[in-house]
Amino acid sequence: QVQLVESGGGLVQPGGSLRLSCVASGFTFRNYEMSWYRQLPGKERELVAAITSSGGNTNYADSVKGRFTVSRDNAKNTAYLQMTSLKPEDTAVYYCKARWVSINLEHWGQGTQVTVSS
């Protein structure tokens, strides 16, 4: 059974940090590009960061560059999103996505809430 399970969300003050984790099971993790998205109620889901299957390349939304870092550990079947200098506008539900690029097969996690507020 394919699963992506996010964790690490919560309530944090502006300027604080959180690390999200996404643990994969039921598929060959190392074949998949991993991405993090976020979504506010009533809004489109937006790409935050992505990392290639090998971990050799990353890309980020302009709004998080220099503050967020995406990484992965293929031995642990886990992707991470380290978030620093958090702002209230980072508040959203964060989702991880696994995509096997060559056959365009995707899997999504259930999401984890991040709330940045004083």
N, C-alpha and C positions, 0 to 999 in steps of 0.2 A: 504494500500500500504506500503510495507516494504521500509524503508529508513534508511540509516546511513549517517549523514552529518558531515564531519570533518571541523574544523575551527581552527584558531590560528597560521597557518603557516605564513611565511614572511621572510624578510631579517634581519639577525642578525650578529653582529661581532663575531669573534672567542672569546670564553670565555663567551659569553652571554647566555641568557636563553629564552626559549619559553615554553608555555603550549598549547598543542593541546587538543581539545575537540572533542568528537564524540557523537552526539546526535542521539538516536535511536527512531524509531516510526514504528508502524504497526506490532509489534511482542512483545512477552513477554520477555522483556530485561533480567529479573532476571534469566531466564533459560539458558542463553547463556554465554559461556566463551568469553571474549573479548581479541583481540590481536591487536597489532600495527605492521605493516610491512612497509618497505621502498624499493624504487626501483629507480635505476639510469637508464638513457636511455641505452638500449641494454643489460641490465643486468637482472638477475633473481631477483624476489621480495624476500626479506629476512625478516625473523622474527626478530623483535626488542624486543618486550616484550609481555607478556600475563598475564592475570589475570583470576582466576576461577570465576564461576558464583556468588559465595558468597563473593568473594573478599578475601578469606582466604589464597590463595596461588598465588604467582607471580613467573615468571621466565624471565630472560633477556639474550639477546645475550652478549657474552663476551665483545664485543666492546663498550657496553654502560653501563655495570655494574658499579654502583657507581656514575653514572652521570644522568641516566634517572630513573624516577619512574612512574610506571603505577598504576592507581587507578580507582575506579568506584563509582558512587552514584546510587544505584538501584532505589531510590525514584525519581531521576531526569532522569532516563533512559540515563545516560551519562557516558562515559568512558573518562579518561584523560591520557595524557602522558606529564609529567613534564620533560623538558630537560634542563640540566644545563651544564656548562663547554663545550659548543658546539664547535665542531671542523669543519674545512672545509670538512672533509670526512663524516660528518653527512648530508651534502647537498644531498637531494633526495626528491622525492614525497612520502609522508607518507600516508598510508592507514589504516583504522581500519576495522577489521573483527569481525563479531559475529558468533559463532559456537555453535549450540546445540549439545553437544557431543554425547548424547545417540542415536541420529538418524542421526548424521553427516550432519546436515543442516547448510549451510553457507550463510551469507550475507556480501557484501563488500560495503564500502563507495567509493566515487568518487576520493578521494585523496586531499591532500593539500601540496603545495610546501614549503619546508624549504630550505633556502639558507644561508649558513654560509660563510661570506666573509667580508674582510676589504675594 
